[in-house]
Amino acid sequence: METHRTAGEAQKWLDEITPEKISGDIDRVLHEHWKKPDHMQQGRSISYPGKKSWQCEHGSEYVELNYFRDEGVEGQLPTLQPARGFRIWVKHPWEEGWESALFQMYGVATTG
């Protein structure tokens, strides 16, 4: 019974998705990121030892924007991906029964 209820809720959510809702969410997370440039959290770069890095995440109902920037490294752009179902794997590649799932991820280009 619980499985049917959950499936019904998921189906209702999927049925209510429209291109306009997704476009609105994309606009909202992009605006949230670009309107306040000093919002990113500072840390240490994993990829470039000894360098600083900055990161932030902006989420909405349909999309998620992530940005990781390393000190002195050019060309790093935010990525945009689905907010749900993107990180569905629970096993690591070295574990038995692991399977890969691929989802669309987009680099966000800047203009101006």
C-alpha positions as CSV (number, residue, x, y, z in Angstrom):
1,M,0.0,0.0,0.0
2,E,2.9,2.4,0.9
3,T,4.6,1.6,-2.4
4,H,1.4,2.5,-4.4
5,R,1.0,5.7,-2.4
6,T,4.6,6.8,-3.1
7,A,4.3,5.8,-6.8
8,G,1.1,7.9,-7.0
9,E,2.8,10.9,-5.5
10,A,5.7,10.6,-7.9
11,Q,3.4,10.2,-10.9
12,K,1.4,13.3,-9.8
13,W,4.7,15.3,-9.5
14,L,5.8,14.2,-12.9
15,D,2.5,15.0,-14.5
16,E,2.7,18.6,-13.2
17,I,6.1,19.3,-14.7
18,T,5.9,21.8,-17.6
19,P,8.6,23.5,-19.7
20,E,7.6,26.8,-18.2
21,K,8.1,25.5,-14.6
22,I,11.6,24.2,-15.5
23,S,12.5,27.4,-17.3
24,G,11.4,29.4,-14.3
25,D,13.5,27.3,-11.9
26,I,16.5,27.7,-14.2
27,D,16.1,31.5,-14.3
28,R,15.7,31.6,-10.5
29,V,18.8,29.6,-9.6
30,L,20.9,31.5,-12.2
31,H,19.7,34.9,-10.8
32,E,20.3,33.7,-7.2
33,H,23.9,32.8,-8.1
34,W,24.8,35.9,-10.2
35,K,23.0,38.6,-8.1
36,K,25.4,38.2,-5.1
37,P,29.0,37.4,-6.2
38,D,30.4,37.2,-2.7
39,H,28.1,34.4,-1.5
40,M,30.5,31.6,-2.2
41,Q,32.2,29.6,0.6
42,Q,35.9,29.5,0.6
43,G,38.0,26.4,1.2
44,R,41.1,24.6,0.1
45,S,41.3,23.2,-3.4
46,I,41.2,19.4,-3.7
47,S,42.4,19.5,-7.3
48,Y,45.2,22.1,-6.9
49,P,47.0,21.6,-3.5
50,G,48.1,24.9,-1.9
51,K,45.4,26.9,-3.8
52,K,42.2,28.4,-2.5
53,S,38.8,27.3,-3.8
54,W,35.3,28.6,-3.7
55,Q,32.0,26.8,-4.0
56,C,28.3,27.3,-3.9
57,E,25.1,25.4,-4.6
58,H,21.7,26.7,-5.5
59,G,18.7,24.4,-5.6
60,S,15.1,24.5,-6.7
61,E,12.3,22.0,-7.3
62,Y,13.6,21.0,-10.7
63,V,17.2,22.0,-11.1
64,E,20.4,22.4,-9.1
65,L,23.3,24.8,-9.9
66,N,26.8,24.0,-8.6
67,Y,29.9,26.0,-8.9
68,F,33.4,25.1,-7.9
69,R,36.2,27.6,-8.6
70,D,39.9,27.1,-7.9
71,E,42.3,30.0,-7.5
72,G,44.2,30.8,-10.7
73,V,42.3,28.3,-12.9
74,E,40.5,29.9,-15.8
75,G,37.4,28.6,-17.6
76,Q,35.6,27.0,-14.6
77,L,31.8,27.5,-15.1
78,P,28.7,26.5,-13.0
79,T,27.0,23.3,-13.9
80,L,23.2,22.8,-14.1
81,Q,21.6,19.4,-13.5
82,P,18.3,17.8,-12.4
83,A,17.5,18.4,-8.8
84,R,16.0,14.9,-8.3
85,G,17.3,11.5,-9.3
86,F,20.7,12.9,-10.3
87,R,22.6,11.1,-7.5
88,I,20.6,7.8,-7.3
89,W,23.5,5.3,-7.1
90,V,24.2,3.8,-3.7
91,K,27.1,1.6,-4.5
92,H,30.6,2.6,-5.5
93,P,32.1,1.3,-8.8
94,W,34.3,-1.2,-6.9
95,E,31.4,-2.8,-5.2
96,E,29.7,-5.9,-6.6
97,G,26.4,-5.1,-8.4
98,W,27.4,-1.5,-9.2
99,E,25.8,0.0,-12.3
100,S,26.4,3.3,-13.9
101,A,23.6,5.8,-14.5
102,L,24.2,8.8,-16.8
103,F,22.2,12.0,-16.5
104,Q,22.5,15.3,-18.4
105,M,24.7,17.9,-16.9
106,Y,25.2,21.3,-18.6
107,G,27.9,23.9,-18.3
108,V,26.5,27.4,-17.9
109,A,28.1,29.8,-20.3
110,T,28.3,33.5,-19.4
111,T,27.8,36.4,-21.8
112,G,28.7,40.0,-21.6
